[in-house]
């Protein structure tokens, strides 16, 4: 199976990617979070996973091993297919999804379009005792700090910004910058909102 592709973006149509690897083109579906950052001609290292549905092979690609690991484990959840897994990874980073599962924050997952309350609760229930084995850190470290940041505060602040209408990438950047040890959810959210306003 194809596990990794190192090439150049040859064509891009929403989340449909054509990556050229030494003259050979590979079609892959990628999360919209990744698609929004790419342009034709960009060099790209794609971590891939192949799904077989009805005898058709579909290649899925991610720019991090973390996102691919989360995708693979989401597929193990009952009645959760590749489309729903990609929806989650289009709105949330792999680290944020793991943090939500660890913190049993089904509301965060349910904030993603197409992922309802029942599905989000099923994901948390099915994976909450398994995420530790994935070896994924659920906190983002700044350039000046390496301590693990508590997932519940960060994910709740991120959820608050999402509910206010901010997109996933903007909300994640703001919450990451705003977070400090000891701050509660309201304080982190308010700081993140000020940062977004300042950068607007």
C-alpha positions, 0 to 999 in steps of 0.5 A, spaced: 500 500 500 502 507 498 504 510 505 507 516 503 508 521 497 513 526 496 511 530 490 508 537 487 501 539 487 499 538 480 492 540 480 487 542 486 479 542 486 477 543 493 479 537 496 481 533 490 488 533 489 493 531 484 500 530 486 505 529 481 511 524 484 517 524 478 512 524 473 506 520 475 500 523 478 496 520 484 489 522 486 487 523 493 482 526 497 485 531 502 482 535 508 479 542 507 484 545 512 490 542 508 487 544 501 486 551 503 493 552 504 496 549 498 497 552 491 499 549 484 506 547 484 507 547 491 512 541 494 508 537 498 509 530 503 503 527 503 502 521 508 496 517 505 491 511 507 488 507 502 480 505 503 477 500 499 469 501 498 465 497 493 471 494 490 474 501 489 480 504 492 480 511 494 487 514 496 486 519 502 492 524 504 494 528 510 500 533 511 502 530 518 502 523 521 498 525 527 492 527 522 493 520 518 493 516 525 486 520 527 483 518 521 485 511 521 482 510 528 476 514 526 474 509 521 474 503 526 468 507 530 462 503 528 458 506 522 463 512 521 465 512 514 471 516 511 466 522 509 465 523 516 472 522 518 474 527 513 469 532 515 472 532 522 479 533 520 477 538 515 474 542 521 479 540 527 486 538 527 488 531 529 491 534 536 484 537 537 480 531 536 484 527 540 484 532 546 476 532 545 476 525 546 481 525 552 476 530 555 470 527 553 468 533 550 463 530 545 460 537 544 467 539 540 466 534 535 458 535 534 460 542 532 463 539 526 458 540 520 455 533 519 457 530 526 451 530 530 450 529 538 449 521 537 455 520 533 460 525 537 458 521 543 459 514 540 466 517 537 468 519 545 465 512 548 469 508 542 476 511 543 477 514 550 480 509 552 485 508 546 487 515 544 493 514 549 496 508 545 496 513 539 502 517 542 499 524 540 500 530 544 494 533 546 497 540 547 500 545 543 507 548 546 509 555 544 516 556 542 518 558 550 514 552 553 514 545 553 509 543 558 503 539 557 497 544 556 490 541 559 486 539 553 479 541 556 480 548 557 483 549 550 478 545 547 472 548 550 475 555 548 476 553 541 469 550 541 466 557 544 470 561 538 467 556 533 460 557 536 461 564 535 462 563 527 470 563 527 473 558 522 477 552 525 484 555 523 483 562 525 480 559 532 486 554 533 491 560 532 488 564 537 487 559 542 494 557 542 496 564 542 492 566 548 493 560 552 496 560 559 497 555 565 492 557 570 487 561 566 480 558 565 476 557 559 472 564 559 479 568 560 482 564 554 476 565 550 476 573 551 484 573 550 483 569 543 477 574 541 482 580 543 487 577 539 483 576 533 480 583 533 487 586 533 490 581 527 483 583 523 
